[in-house]
Amino acid sequence: MSLIFRRSLSTLIPPKIASPSGLGATGDAARMQRVVQFYGKLPRGAAPEPQSKGFLGWYQKKYFGKNPSAAPIAHVIGFLLAIGYAQNYYFHLRHHKNNAH
């Protein structure tokens, strides 16, 4: 194994909190106590669900969250139709508003 792989693997594995060699030594006991306190303060259980912020967060939570739906497809189709009509009006239809072709 390469040194980089071993180093990355060692950061994933927590240190042994109650190793027999660490319990007897006085200097190591204080260090072990700090490690135990650190791991004791970490939250337990499932992570809380993130709060959605802004319009896009709300939209994603509503339509792509626990109950996904096909509504975004209808929204995209409606948006493209509205943009298409606006372009048609601007580039062609507004010139024929009061005049015959």
N, CA, C and O atoms as a GROMACS GRO file, in nm:
protein
  404
    1MET      N    1   0.084  -0.118   0.000
    1MET     CA    2   0.000   0.000   0.000
    1MET      C    3   0.088   0.124   0.000
    1MET      O    4   0.194   0.127   0.062
    2SER      N    5   0.041   0.223  -0.069
    2SER     CA    6   0.119   0.346  -0.074
    2SER      C    7   0.100   0.426   0.054
    2SER      O    8   0.006   0.403   0.131
    3LEU      N    9   0.190   0.518   0.076
    3LEU     CA   10   0.186   0.600   0.197
    3LEU      C   11   0.062   0.689   0.197
    3LEU      O   12   0.001   0.709   0.302
    4ILE      N   13   0.024   0.742   0.082
    4ILE     CA   14  -0.093   0.830   0.075
    4ILE      C   15  -0.220   0.752   0.107
    4ILE      O   16  -0.306   0.801   0.180
    5PHE      N   17  -0.231   0.631   0.053
    5PHE     CA   18  -0.349   0.550   0.079
    5PHE      C   19  -0.359   0.514   0.226
    5PHE      O   20  -0.467   0.520   0.284
    6ARG      N   21  -0.246   0.476   0.288
    6ARG     CA   22  -0.248   0.441   0.431
    6ARG      C   23  -0.284   0.562   0.516
    6ARG      O   24  -0.358   0.549   0.613
    7ARG      N   25  -0.232   0.679   0.479
    7ARG     CA   26  -0.261   0.801   0.555
    7ARG      C   27  -0.410   0.836   0.544
    7ARG      O   28  -0.472   0.874   0.643
    8SER      N   29  -0.467   0.824   0.424
    8SER     CA   30  -0.609   0.855   0.408
    8SER      C   31  -0.695   0.753   0.480
    8SER      O   32  -0.801   0.787   0.531
    9LEU      N   33  -0.651   0.629   0.484
    9LEU     CA   34  -0.725   0.526   0.554
    9LEU      C   35  -0.719   0.547   0.705
    9LEU      O   36  -0.816   0.518   0.775
   10SER      N   37  -0.606   0.597   0.755
   10SER     CA   38  -0.594   0.617   0.899
   10SER      C   39  -0.682   0.731   0.949
   10SER      O   40  -0.719   0.732   1.066
   11THR      N   41  -0.717   0.826   0.864
   11THR     CA   42  -0.804   0.934   0.909
   11THR      C   43  -0.949   0.890   0.918
   11THR      O   44  -1.029   0.954   0.986
   12LEU      N   45  -0.986   0.781   0.851
   12LEU     CA   46  -1.123   0.731   0.858
   12LEU      C   47  -1.147   0.647   0.982
   12LEU      O   48  -1.260   0.638   1.030
   13ILE      N   49  -1.042   0.585   1.034
   13ILE     CA   50  -1.056   0.494   1.147
   13ILE      C   51  -1.028   0.571   1.275
   13ILE      O   52  -0.919   0.626   1.290
   14PRO      N   53  -1.125   0.577   1.369
   14PRO     CA   54  -1.101   0.651   1.493
   14PRO      C   55  -0.996   0.580   1.578
   14PRO      O   56  -0.979   0.458   1.567
   15PRO      N   57  -0.927   0.654   1.663
   15PRO     CA   58  -0.827   0.589   1.748
   15PRO      C   59  -0.893   0.498   1.850
   15PRO      O   60  -1.010   0.514   1.885
   16LYS      N   61  -0.816   0.403   1.895
   16LYS     CA   62  -0.869   0.311   1.997
   16LYS      C   63  -0.879   0.388   2.128
   16LYS      O   64  -0.777   0.431   2.182
   17ILE      N   65  -0.997   0.404   2.178
   17ILE     CA   66  -1.018   0.486   2.297
   17ILE      C   67  -0.971   0.413   2.422
   17ILE      O   68  -0.909   0.474   2.510
   18ALA      N   69  -0.997   0.286   2.433
   18ALA     CA   70  -0.962   0.212   2.553
   18ALA      C   71  -0.858   0.106   2.522
   18ALA      O   72  -0.880  -0.013   2.546
   19SER      N   73  -0.745   0.148   2.469
   19SER     CA   74  -0.640   0.050   2.442
   19SER      C   75  -0.568   0.017   2.574
   19SER      O   76  -0.552   0.105   2.658
   20PRO      N   77  -0.526  -0.107   2.593
   20PRO     CA   78  -0.462  -0.146   2.718
   20PRO      C   79  -0.332  -0.069   2.744
   20PRO      O   80  -0.299  -0.040   2.859
   21SER      N   81  -0.259  -0.034   2.637
   21SER     CA   82  -0.132   0.036   2.660
   21SER      C   83  -0.157   0.181   2.701
   21SER      O   84  -0.075   0.239   2.772
   22GLY      N   85  -0.266   0.240   2.659
   22GLY     CA   86  -0.294   0.379   2.692
   22GLY      C   87  -0.351   0.400   2.830
   22GLY      O   88  -0.345   0.511   2.883
   23LEU      N   89  -0.405   0.297   2.891
   23LEU     CA   90  -0.467   0.313   3.022
   23LEU      C   91  -0.366   0.321   3.136
   23LEU      O   92  -0.391   0.387   3.237
   24GLY      N   93  -0.253   0.256   3.121
   24GLY     CA   94  -0.158   0.250   3.232
   24GLY      C   95  -0.066   0.369   3.241
   24GLY      O   96  -0.025   0.405   3.352
   25ALA      N   97  -0.032   0.431   3.133
   25ALA     CA   98   0.065   0.540   3.134
   25ALA      C   99  -0.002   0.669   3.179
   25ALA      O  100  -0.114   0.699   3.138
   26THR      N  101   0.068   0.746   3.263
   26THR     CA  102   0.012   0.870   3.316
   26THR      C  103   0.001   0.977   3.208
   26THR      O  104  -0.101   1.044   3.198
   27GLY      N  105   0.105   0.993   3.128
   27GLY     CA  106   0.102   1.093   3.022
   27GLY      C  107  -0.003   1.061   2.917
   27GLY      O  108  -0.071   1.150   2.866
   28ASP      N  109  -0.015   0.934   2.885
   28ASP     CA  110  -0.114   0.894   2.786
   28ASP      C  111  -0.256   0.900   2.841
   28ASP      O  112  -0.350   0.916   2.764
   29ALA      N  113  -0.272   0.888   2.972
   29ALA     CA  114  -0.406   0.888   3.032
   29ALA      C  115  -0.473   1.024   3.011
   29ALA      O  116  -0.592   1.030   2.980
   30ALA      N  117  -0.398   1.133   3.026
   30ALA     CA  118  -0.457   1.265   3.005
   30ALA      C  119  -0.493   1.285   2.858
   30ALA      O  120  -0.597   1.341   2.826
   31ARG      N  121  -0.406   1.237   2.771
   31ARG     CA  122  -0.436   1.248   2.628
   31ARG      C  123  -0.558   1.163   2.594
   31ARG      O  124  -0.643   1.206   2.516
   32MET      N  125  -0.566   1.044   2.650
   32MET     CA  126  -0.680   0.958   2.625
   32MET      C  127  -0.809   1.021   2.679
   32MET      O  128  -0.915   1.005   2.619
   33GLN      N  129  -0.799   1.090   2.790
   33GLN     CA  130  -0.916   1.156   2.846
   33GLN      C  131  -0.968   1.265   2.751
   33GLN      O  132  -1.088   1.281   2.734
   34ARG      N  133  -0.876   1.339   2.689
   34ARG     CA  134  -0.916   1.441   2.592
   34ARG      C  135  -0.984   1.377   2.470
   34ARG      O  136  -1.081   1.430   2.418
   35VAL      N  137  -0.931   1.263   2.427
   35VAL     CA  138  -0.991   1.193   2.313
   35VAL      C  139  -1.131   1.144   2.349
   35VAL      O  140  -1.223   1.154   2.268
   36VAL      N  141  -1.147   1.092   2.468
   36VAL     CA  142  -1.277   1.042   2.512
   36VAL      C  143  -1.376   1.158   2.522
   36VAL      O  144  -1.492   1.144   2.483
   37GLN      N  145  -1.331   1.271   2.574
   37GLN     CA  146  -1.420   1.387   2.583
   37GLN      C  147  -1.460   1.437   2.444
   37GLN      O  148  -1.575   1.474   2.421
   38PHE      N  149  -1.364   1.437   2.351
   38PHE     CA  150  -1.394   1.482   2.216
   38PHE      C  151  -1.500   1.392   2.152
   38PHE      O  152  -1.598   1.443   2.097
   39TYR      N  153  -1.482   1.262   2.158
   39TYR     CA  154  -1.578   1.172   2.097
   39TYR      C  155  -1.709   1.170   2.174
   39TYR      O  156  -1.813   1.138   2.116
   40GLY      N  157  -1.708   1.204   2.302
   40GLY     CA  158  -1.832   1.211   2.379
   40GLY      C  159  -1.917   1.330   2.339
   40GLY      O  160  -2.039   1.325   2.355
   41LYS      N  161  -1.856   1.437   2.288
   41LYS     CA  162  -1.930   1.557   2.248
   41LYS      C  163  -1.990   1.547   2.108
   41LYS      O  164  -2.074   1.629   2.071
   42LEU      N  165  -1.949   1.450   2.029
   42LEU     CA  166  -2.001   1.437   1.893
   42LEU      C  167  -2.149   1.400   1.896
   42LEU      O  168  -2.191   1.323   1.982
   43PRO      N  169  -2.228   1.454   1.804
   43PRO     CA  170  -2.372   1.422   1.802
   43PRO      C  171  -2.395   1.277   1.763
   43PRO      O  172  -2.319   1.218   1.687
   44ARG      N  173  -2.501   1.223   1.816
   44ARG     CA  174  -2.537   1.083   1.788
   44ARG      C  175  -2.668   1.081   1.711
   44ARG      O  176  -2.748   1.174   1.718
   45GLY      N  177  -2.690   0.974   1.638
   45GLY     CA  178  -2.814   0.958   1.564
   45GLY      C  179  -2.806   1.017   1.424
   45GLY      O  180  -2.699   1.055   1.376
   46ALA      N  181  -2.920   1.023   1.362
   46ALA     CA  182  -2.928   1.073   1.225
   46ALA      C  183  -2.909   1.224   1.223
   46ALA      O  184  -2.946   1.294   1.318
   47ALA      N  185  -2.854   1.272   1.115
   47ALA     CA  186  -2.833   1.416   1.099
   47ALA      C  187  -2.967   1.484   1.077
   47ALA      O  188  -3.055   1.426   1.013
   48PRO      N  189  -2.985   1.604   1.128
   48PRO     CA  190  -3.111   1.674   1.105
   48PRO      C  191  -3.126   1.711   0.957
   48PRO      O  192  -3.028   1.732   0.887
   49GLU      N  193  -3.251   1.719   0.913
   49GLU     CA  194  -3.275   1.751   0.773
   49GLU      C  195  -3.242   1.897   0.747
   49GLU      O  196  -3.281   1.984   0.825
   50PRO      N  197  -3.170   1.926   0.638
   50PRO     CA  198  -3.131   2.065   0.611
   50PRO      C  199  -3.253   2.151   0.578
   50PRO      O  200  -3.348   2.105   0.513
   51GLN      N  201  -3.250   2.275   0.625
   51GLN     CA  202  -3.359   2.368   0.598
   51GLN      C  203  -3.340   2.428   0.459
   51GLN      O  204  -3.230   2.466   0.421
   52SER      N  205  -3.449   2.436   0.385
   52SER     CA  206  -3.441   2.493   0.251
   52SER      C  207  -3.440   2.645   0.261
   52SER      O  208  -3.514   2.704   0.340
   53LYS      N  209  -3.356   2.707   0.179
   53LYS     CA  210  -3.344   2.852   0.178
   53LYS      C  211  -3.372   2.902   0.038
   53LYS      O  212  -3.316   2.851  -0.060
   54GLY      N  213  -3.457   3.002   0.027
   54GLY     CA  214  -3.485   3.063  -0.102
   54GLY      C  215  -3.585   2.984  -0.184
   54GLY      O  216  -3.633   2.878  -0.143
   55PHE      N  217  -3.614   3.039  -0.301
   55PHE     CA  218  -3.713   2.978  -0.389
   55PHE      C  219  -3.667   2.843  -0.442
   55PHE      O  220  -3.745   2.748  -0.444
   56LEU      N  221  -3.541   2.833  -0.484
   56LEU     CA  222  -3.492   2.707  -0.541
   56LEU      C  223  -3.488   2.596  -0.436
   56LEU      O  224  -3.519   2.481  -0.466
   57GLY      N  225  -3.449   2.629  -0.313
   57GLY     CA  226  -3.449   2.530  -0.207
   57GLY      C  227  -3.589   2.481  -0.176
   57GLY      O  228  -3.611   2.361  -0.157
   58TRP      N  229  -3.684   2.574  -0.171
   58TRP     CA  230  -3.824   2.536  -0.146
   58TRP      C  231  -3.876   2.448  -0.259
   58TRP      O  232  -3.942   2.347  -0.234
   59TYR      N  233  -3.847   2.487  -0.384
   59TYR     CA  234  -3.895   2.411  -0.501
   59TYR      C  235  -3.836   2.271  -0.501
   59TYR      O  236  -3.907   2.174  -0.528
   60GLN      N  237  -3.708   2.260  -0.471
   60GLN     CA  238  -3.643   2.129  -0.470
   60GLN      C  239  -3.701   2.042  -0.360
   60GLN      O  240  -3.724   1.923  -0.381
   61LYS      N  241  -3.724   2.099  -0.242
   61LYS     CA  242  -3.779   2.021  -0.132
   61LYS      C  243  -3.921   1.976  -0.163
   61LYS      O  244  -3.960   1.865  -0.128
   62LYS      N  245  -3.999   2.062  -0.228
   62LYS     CA  246  -4.139   2.030  -0.256
   62LYS      C  247  -4.153   1.924  -0.365
   62LYS      O  248  -4.230   1.830  -0.350
   63TYR      N  249  -4.078   1.939  -0.475
   63TYR     CA  250  -4.100   1.852  -0.590
   63TYR      C  251  -3.998   1.740  -0.605
   63TYR      O  252  -4.025   1.642  -0.676
   64PHE      N  253  -3.881   1.749  -0.542
   64PHE     CA  254  -3.779   1.645  -0.555
   64PHE      C  255  -3.748   1.578  -0.422
   64PHE      O  256  -3.656   1.497  -0.416
   65GLY      N  257  -3.821   1.610  -0.316
   65GLY     CA  258  -3.792   1.559  -0.183
   65GLY      C  259  -3.841   1.417  -0.163
   65GLY      O  260  -3.811   1.328  -0.243
   66LYS      N  261  -3.916   1.397  -0.055
   66LYS     CA  262  -3.962   1.262  -0.021
   66LYS      C  263  -4.067   1.209  -0.118
   66LYS      O  264  -4.072   1.090  -0.145
   67ASN      N  265  -4.151   1.299  -0.170
   67ASN     CA  266  -4.256   1.259  -0.265
   67ASN      C  267  -4.231   1.326  -0.400
   67ASN      O  268  -4.296   1.426  -0.430
   68PRO      N  269  -4.140   1.275  -0.480
   68PRO     CA  270  -4.112   1.340  -0.609
   68PRO      C  271  -4.232   1.328  -0.703
   68PRO      O  272  -4.306   1.230  -0.700
   69SER      N  273  -4.250   1.431  -0.786
   69SER     CA  274  -4.361   1.430  -0.879
   69SER      C  275  -4.313   1.475  -1.017
   69SER      O  276  -4.198   1.514  -1.035
   70ALA      N  277  -4.404   1.468  -1.113
   70ALA     CA  278  -4.373   1.506  -1.250
   70ALA      C  279  -4.409   1.652  -1.277
   70ALA      O  280  -4.401   1.696  -1.391
   71ALA      N  281  -4.449   1.727  -1.176
   71ALA     CA  282  -4.488   1.866  -1.194
   71ALA      C  283  -4.376   1.952  -1.254
   71ALA      O  284  -4.407   2.040  -1.334
   72PRO      N  285  -4.249   1.932  -1.220
   72PRO     CA  286  -4.146   2.014  -1.284
   72PRO      C  287  -4.142   2.002  -1.436
   72PRO      O  288  -4.105   2.097  -1.504
   73ILE      N  289  -4.178   1.886  -1.489
   73ILE     CA  290  -4.182   1.870  -1.634
   73ILE      C  291  -4.290   1.960  -1.693
   73ILE      O  292  -4.267   2.026  -1.795
   74ALA      N  293  -4.408   1.963  -1.629
   74ALA     CA  294  -4.516   2.051  -1.675
   74ALA      C  295  -4.475   2.197  -1.660
   74ALA      O  296  -4.510   2.279  -1.745
   75HIS      N  297  -4.403   2.231  -1.555
   75HIS     CA  298  -4.358   2.369  -1.536
   75HIS      C  299  -4.260   2.411  -1.646
   75HIS      O  300  -4.267   2.522  -1.697
   76VAL      N  301  -4.170   2.321  -1.683
   76VAL     CA  302  -4.073   2.352  -1.789
   76VAL      C  303  -4.145   2.370  -1.922
   76VAL      O  304  -4.113   2.462  -1.998
   77ILE      N  305  -4.241   2.283  -1.952
   77ILE     CA  306  -4.316   2.294  -2.078
   77ILE      C  307  -4.393   2.426  -2.082
   77ILE      O  308  -4.391   2.495  -2.183
   78GLY      N  309  -4.460   2.460  -1.972
   78GLY     CA  310  -4.532   2.587  -1.967
   78GLY      C  311  -4.440   2.707  -1.981
   78GLY      O  312  -4.474   2.804  -2.048
   79PHE      N  313  -4.324   2.701  -1.917
   79PHE     CA  314  -4.226   2.810  -1.927
   79PHE      C  315  -4.177   2.827  -2.070
   79PHE      O  316  -4.167   2.939  -2.119
   80LEU      N  317  -4.147   2.715  -2.138
   80LEU     CA  318  -4.100   2.722  -2.277
   80LEU      C  319  -4.210   2.775  -2.370
   80LEU      O  320  -4.181   2.850  -2.464
   81LEU      N  321  -4.337   2.736  -2.345
   81LEU     CA  322  -4.447   2.789  -2.426
   81LEU      C  323  -4.460   2.939  -2.407
   81LEU      O  324  -4.480   3.013  -2.504
   82ALA      N  325  -4.451   2.986  -2.284
   82ALA     CA  326  -4.462   3.130  -2.256
   82ALA      C  327  -4.347   3.207  -2.321
   82ALA      O  328  -4.370   3.313  -2.379
   83ILE      N  329  -4.225   3.155  -2.312
   83ILE     CA  330  -4.110   3.222  -2.375
   83ILE      C  331  -4.126   3.221  -2.527
   83ILE      O  332  -4.096   3.321  -2.593
   84GLY      N  333  -4.174   3.110  -2.582
   84GLY     CA  334  -4.194   3.102  -2.727
   84GLY      C  335  -4.298   3.201  -2.776
   84GLY      O  336  -4.279   3.267  -2.878
   85TYR      N  337  -4.409   3.213  -2.702
   85TYR     CA  338  -4.510   3.310  -2.743
   85TYR      C  339  -4.458   3.453  -2.731
   85TYR      O  340  -4.485   3.536  -2.818
   86ALA      N  341  -4.383   3.482  -2.626
   86ALA     CA  342  -4.328   3.616  -2.608
   86ALA      C  343  -4.233   3.649  -2.722
   86ALA      O  344  -4.233   3.763  -2.770
   87GLN      N  345  -4.153   3.555  -2.766
   87GLN     CA  346  -4.063   3.580  -2.878
   87GLN      C  347  -4.141   3.598  -3.008
   87GLN      O  348  -4.108   3.686  -3.088
   88ASN      N  349  -4.244   3.517  -3.030
   88ASN     CA  350  -4.326   3.533  -3.149
   88ASN      C  351  -4.392   3.670  -3.152
   88ASN      O  352  -4.396   3.735  -3.256
   89TYR      N  353  -4.443   3.712  -3.040
   89TYR     CA  354  -4.508   3.843  -3.034
   89TYR      C  355  -4.408   3.954  -3.062
   89TYR      O  356  -4.436   4.045  -3.141
   90TYR      N  357  -4.294   3.947  -2.999
   90TYR     CA  358  -4.196   4.054  -3.014
   90TYR      C  359  -4.143   4.063  -3.158
   90TYR      O  360  -4.130   4.172  -3.212
   91PHE      N  361  -4.113   3.949  -3.218
   91PHE     CA  362  -4.049   3.950  -3.349
   91PHE      C  363  -4.147   3.949  -3.467
   91PHE      O  364  -4.108   3.983  -3.579
   92HIS      N  365  -4.274   3.911  -3.444
   92HIS     CA  366  -4.363   3.900  -3.558
   92HIS      C  367  -4.502   3.959  -3.531
   92HIS      O  368  -4.548   4.044  -3.608
   93LEU      N  369  -4.568   3.916  -3.426
   93LEU     CA  370  -4.709   3.949  -3.408
   93LEU      C  371  -4.733   4.096  -3.377
   93LEU      O  372  -4.839   4.148  -3.413
   94ARG      N  373  -4.643   4.164  -3.314
   94ARG     CA  374  -4.667   4.304  -3.278
   94ARG      C  375  -4.673   4.393  -3.401
   94ARG      O  376  -4.734   4.500  -3.397
   95HIS      N  377  -4.610   4.352  -3.510
   95HIS     CA  378  -4.614   4.432  -3.632
   95HIS      C  379  -4.749   4.420  -3.704
   95HIS      O  380  -4.781   4.504  -3.788
   96HIS      N  381  -4.828   4.317  -3.673
   96HIS     CA  382  -4.956   4.293  -3.738
   96HIS      C  383  -5.072   4.322  -3.645
   96HIS      O  384  -5.184   4.277  -3.672
   97LYS      N  385  -5.051   4.394  -3.538
   97LYS     CA  386  -5.156   4.414  -3.440
   97LYS      C  387  -5.273   4.491  -3.499
   97LYS      O  388  -5.388   4.450  -3.480
   98ASN      N  389  -5.250   4.600  -3.568
   98ASN     CA  390  -5.358   4.683  -3.621
   98ASN      C  391  -5.364   4.682  -3.774
   98ASN      O  392  -5.453   4.745  -3.831
   99ASN      N  393  -5.274   4.616  -3.838
   99ASN     CA  394  -5.269   4.615  -3.984
   99ASN      C  395  -5.292   4.474  -4.038
   99ASN      O  396  -5.253   4.375  -3.976
  100ALA      N  397  -5.352   4.467  -4.151
  100ALA     CA  398  -5.371   4.337  -4.216
  100ALA      C  399  -5.242   4.300  -4.286
  100ALA      O  400  -5.165   4.388  -4.324
  101HIS      N  401  -5.217   4.176  -4.303
  101HIS     CA  402  -5.094   4.128  -4.366
  101HIS      C  403  -5.099   4.144  -4.515
  101HIS      O  404  -5.003   4.108  -4.584
   0.00000   0.00000   0.00000
